[in-house]
Amino acid sequence: MATNHNSLGSLPESGYVRQSQLIPSIFPFSSATLWRKVKAGTFPKPVKLGPRITAWRVEDIRDLIKRLGR
């Protein structure tokens, strides 16, 4: 899985990021692929912040990028 190095600096130090902040700016795949990867356990599970708000912990995304060696 490739990542876009130009956008990595746009991640906040901590907090949460929404799907629109991750795809395609950091991870070059579709929304459907993102959810397949979550289901397969190869992408961090999101957190529900509200009834219609799903986000990922920035720390989890940074850890994923480090594990991928990017």
Beta strands, then each sheet from edge to edge (+ up, - down):
strand 1: 16-17
strand 2: 47-50
strand 3: 53-57
sheet 1: 1+ 3- 2+
end
